[in-house]
Every structure is written in structure tokens, then in C-alpha cells.
Amino acid sequence: MSILEFSRVTELNWDCLSGPEGHIENPDWLKIEDRIKALNALEHSCVFISANNGTSLTIGGNPKQGFIVFFSQDDKHSYVMAPVGSRAGTQNLVIGFQPGDYLCRILVSLATAIQVARTYFFKAERDECFEWTYDDQSIDIE
């Protein structure tokens, strides 16, 4: 049995500044991981993953400034939170080829983005090993 047979992911989409946007139906894990690793804000800034249960996972950003990872279900979004101690302040980041100031409380590392995506690939759920928030506006400083 291949890894694809265990996946609940039905679609992978990504943006591309230098060419057409990308789309793969029923992607395998390696294609998803490669797309996340390709995020650089210059040519690729967002990855959109959809599952057969109607949920989606969006990852945007780049390795230098961080990634926003959010899970969508029933028109509600929840964001993976940065580790305690890394939540204060804002960071200018390009997502969807639009620059903006994003709160550090919802910016995570590439490793975190990949781990959350991997869990989503297999379960089509949020990775409960990480802290999530529905509020991307307030800042908790511990």
C-alpha cells in the first residue's frame, strides 16, 4: 500500500509569480513537502491544501521571516501559534504576493509548517501537538 492510499488530501494548489499557478489533484506527500519548501516570497508565496472532508490548510511565507499556517473549517480559521517567547512584535512578510505586517505570534518555522502539513495530509485535521488560536489580532506576551 502506498502513502497516497492513506491520504485524505484531494488537492494541492500554489501561486507562482513567474508563470501559471500550480494545481495537482490527489498529491502525494513528497509533492506537498516540495511545494512548502519552495515558498520563498519571490516566486512562490502560498500553498493551499484541501481534503475530502471540506477542510483546508494554507501555508504562506518564507524561511527567513516565517510562515503563517492556518486551518479552515466551516468558514472559521485557526492559526498555529509561535512558540512562547517568540510571539511579541510584527514582521513584514509577503503572502499571496502582497506585503503586509503580520503578528509574530502566528509566524512559525519551516519545520513546524511541514509537520502541521504532514499531519493534515494523513488526518485532514489540525495537529494538536501545536497550540492554535482563532484570534490573529491580539498579542500574548509571556
C-alpha positions in Angstrom: 0.0 0.0 0.0 1.4 3.4 -0.9 1.5 6.5 1.2 -1.1 8.0 -1.2 -3.7 5.5 -0.2 -3.6 6.8 3.4 -4.0 10.4 2.4 -7.3 12.4 2.8 -5.9 15.3 0.7 -7.6 15.8 -2.6 -6.0 18.9 -4.0 -2.8 21.0 -3.8 -2.6 24.5 -5.3 0.2 27.1 -5.2 0.8 30.6 -6.5 3.6 31.4 -9.0 4.8 34.9 -9.9 6.8 33.8 -13.0 4.3 31.5 -14.5 0.9 29.8 -14.1 -0.3 28.8 -10.7 0.1 25.2 -10.0 -2.5 22.5 -9.3 -2.3 18.8 -8.5 -5.2 16.5 -7.7 -4.6 13.7 -5.2 -0.9 14.8 -4.5 1.5 12.6 -2.6 3.3 13.8 0.5 6.6 14.5 -1.3 4.9 16.9 -3.8 3.3 18.8 -0.9 6.5 18.9 1.1 8.4 20.1 -2.0 5.9 22.9 -2.6 6.2 24.1 1.0 10.0 24.1 0.8 9.7 26.1 -2.4 8.0 29.0 -0.6 10.3 32.0 -0.9 8.1 35.1 -1.3 9.8 36.0 -4.6 8.3 33.4 -6.9 6.1 31.3 -4.6 4.4 32.6 -1.5 1.4 30.4 -0.7 0.4 26.7 -0.7 -3.3 25.6 -0.4 -4.1 22.1 0.5 -7.7 20.7 0.5 -9.1 17.5 1.9 -12.1 15.3 1.2 -13.8 16.4 4.4 -14.1 20.0 3.3 -11.3 21.4 5.4 -8.2 23.2 4.0 -4.7 24.1 5.2 -3.0 27.3 3.9 0.7 28.0 4.3 2.3 31.2 3.3 5.6 32.9 3.9 9.3 32.1 3.6 12.1 30.6 5.7 13.7 33.9 6.6 10.7 35.7 8.1 8.5 32.8 8.9 5.3 31.1 7.8 1.6 31.6 8.6 -0.2 28.3 8.8 -3.9 28.2 9.1 -6.6 25.6 9.1 -10.0 26.3 7.7 -13.2 24.5 8.5 -16.8 25.8 8.2 -15.7 29.4 7.3 -13.6 29.5 10.5 -9.8 29.8 10.6 -7.3 28.8 13.3 -3.7 29.7 13.2 -0.7 27.8 14.5 0.9 29.9 17.2 4.6 30.6 17.5 6.5 29.1 20.5 6.2 31.0 23.7 8.9 33.6 23.8 8.7 34.3 20.0 5.3 35.9 20.0 5.9 39.6 20.5 6.1 42.1 17.7 5.3 42.1 14.0 7.2 41.0 10.9 6.8 42.4 7.3 6.0 39.4 5.1 4.9 38.8 1.6 1.9 36.3 1.3 0.0 36.0 -1.9 2.5 38.5 -3.4 1.0 41.1 -1.1 3.3 42.6 1.6 1.9 43.1 5.0 2.7 43.3 8.7 1.9 40.0 10.5 2.0 39.4 14.2 4.9 37.2 15.3 2.5 35.2 17.5 1.3 33.4 14.3 4.7 33.1 12.5 6.3 29.7 12.7 9.3 27.9 11.3 9.6 25.8 8.2 9.9 22.7 10.3 6.6 23.5 12.1 4.8 24.2 8.8 5.9 20.9 7.4 4.9 19.0 10.5 1.5 20.5 10.5 1.1 19.8 6.8 2.2 16.2 7.3 -0.5 15.6 10.0 -3.0 17.3 7.7 -2.0 15.0 4.8 -2.8 11.9 6.8 -5.7 13.0 9.0 -7.2 16.1 7.4 -7.2 17.7 10.9 -5.2 20.2 12.9 -2.1 18.9 14.5 -2.9 19.1 18.2 0.8 18.9 19.1 0.8 22.6 18.4 -1.0 25.5 20.1 -3.7 27.1 17.9 -5.6 30.4 18.0 -8.7 31.7 16.3 -7.6 35.3 17.0 -4.8 36.5 14.8 -5.0 40.1 16.1 -4.1 40.1 19.8 -0.6 39.5 21.1 0.1 37.4 24.1 3.5 38.2 25.7 4.6 35.6 28.2 
